[in-house]
Structures are given as structure tokens and as C-alpha cells.
């Protein structure tokens, strides 16, 4: 079992239903594990949008909101949404790839 597979199984075990993501080369193992996990995934057009969607999901469901992005600029582009979730005390997890 890959670490990426374990991560997706753990998200499912924690009650996460969907992951908002911007796929990229640095997160291919994560993307593959997500596709095989049975979790719903929503592909977004930008990292900020993925983070904001994860925060909205957390607000609506009361569960952990999850966003997944690639490494480098993908990881830095989501920081504004992370800060917004932090300020509003919303449970959001961001998973970023690693080359």
C-alpha cells in the first residue's frame, strides 16, 4: 500500500466525503489514490477556488473540508484560502504534492 492510498483511506475513515483538487504532476500519486478511493472529487480551475470550496464544504457539512493541490506554486496559491479558513476557525485540510 502506498502512503497516498493510506491517506485517502484515512480521509474516508474520518468521514470526509469529497476532495476539491487541482491536479498536477507533483501530486500524481495522490490523484491516482483519490481516483481509486471511492471518495467524490471535484476538479477546480484554481488552487484558491479549491481552498475556498473546501472551507464552504466544512461550513455546510460540519465535517473536515479537504483540498488537494500540486507542489510549488500550487501549494503557495492556496495559502489565502487557508488563512481565511483559519481566521473563521473552519476545519480545512490541504494536501500538497511533493516531487
C-alpha positions as CSV (number, residue, x, y, z in Angstrom):
1,X,0.0,0.0,0.0
2,X,1.3,3.4,-0.9
3,X,1.2,6.3,1.6
4,X,-1.2,8.1,-0.8
5,X,-3.6,5.1,-0.6
6,X,-3.4,5.1,3.2
7,X,-4.1,8.9,3.2
8,X,-7.2,8.5,1.2
9,X,-8.4,5.6,3.2
10,X,-7.9,7.6,6.4
11,X,-9.8,10.6,5.0
12,X,-12.7,8.2,4.3
13,X,-12.5,6.8,7.8
14,X,-12.6,10.3,9.2
15,X,-15.9,10.9,7.4
16,X,-14.7,13.0,4.5
17,X,-17.0,12.7,1.5
18,X,-15.3,14.8,-1.2
19,X,-12.0,16.4,-2.0
20,X,-11.5,19.6,-4.1
21,X,-8.4,19.5,-6.2
22,X,-6.3,21.0,-8.9
23,X,-4.4,18.0,-10.3
24,X,-0.7,18.4,-11.2
25,X,2.4,16.5,-11.8
26,X,3.7,16.8,-8.2
27,X,0.5,15.1,-6.9
28,X,0.0,12.3,-9.4
29,X,0.2,9.5,-6.8
30,X,-2.2,11.4,-4.6
31,X,-4.5,12.0,-7.6
32,X,-4.4,8.3,-8.5
33,X,-5.1,7.2,-5.0
34,X,-8.0,9.6,-4.8
35,X,-9.5,8.3,-8.0
36,X,-9.3,4.7,-6.6
37,X,-10.6,5.6,-3.1
38,X,-14.3,5.9,-3.8
39,X,-14.3,9.5,-2.4
40,X,-16.0,12.1,-4.5
41,X,-13.6,14.5,-6.1
42,X,-14.3,17.9,-7.6
43,X,-11.8,19.3,-10.0
44,X,-11.3,23.1,-9.7
45,X,-9.8,25.7,-12.0
46,X,-7.5,27.2,-9.4
47,X,-6.0,26.5,-6.0
48,X,-7.7,29.4,-4.3
49,X,-11.0,28.1,-5.6
50,X,-10.2,24.6,-4.2
51,X,-9.4,26.0,-0.8
52,X,-12.5,28.2,-0.7
53,X,-14.7,25.3,-1.8
54,X,-13.1,23.1,1.0
55,X,-13.9,25.8,3.5
56,X,-17.5,26.1,2.2
57,X,-17.9,22.3,2.4
58,X,-16.7,22.4,6.0
59,X,-19.2,25.1,6.9
60,X,-22.1,23.3,5.2
61,X,-21.4,19.8,6.4
62,X,-19.7,20.4,9.7
63,X,-17.0,18.0,8.7
64,X,-13.4,18.4,7.6
65,X,-13.1,20.1,4.3
66,X,-10.2,18.8,2.1
67,X,-8.3,20.5,-0.8
68,X,-5.5,18.8,-2.7
69,X,-3.0,20.7,-4.9
70,X,0.3,20.1,-6.6
71,X,3.7,21.2,-5.2
72,X,5.4,24.6,-5.7
73,X,3.1,27.3,-7.0
74,X,0.0,25.1,-6.4
75,X,0.8,25.0,-2.7
76,X,1.5,28.7,-2.4
77,X,-1.6,29.7,-4.4
78,X,-3.9,28.1,-1.8
79,X,-2.5,30.0,1.2
80,X,-5.0,32.8,1.1
81,X,-7.9,30.3,1.3
82,X,-6.0,28.6,4.2
83,X,-5.7,31.8,6.1
84,X,-9.4,32.6,5.5
85,X,-10.4,29.2,6.9
86,X,-8.1,29.7,9.9
87,X,-9.5,33.2,10.7
88,X,-13.0,31.7,10.6
89,X,-12.0,28.6,12.6
90,X,-13.1,26.2,9.8
91,X,-11.6,22.7,9.7
92,X,-9.8,22.5,6.4
93,X,-7.0,20.2,5.4
94,X,-4.8,21.0,2.5
95,X,-2.7,18.2,1.0
96,X,0.1,19.3,-1.4
97,X,2.1,17.1,-3.6
98,X,5.9,16.5,-3.4
99,X,8.2,15.9,-6.3
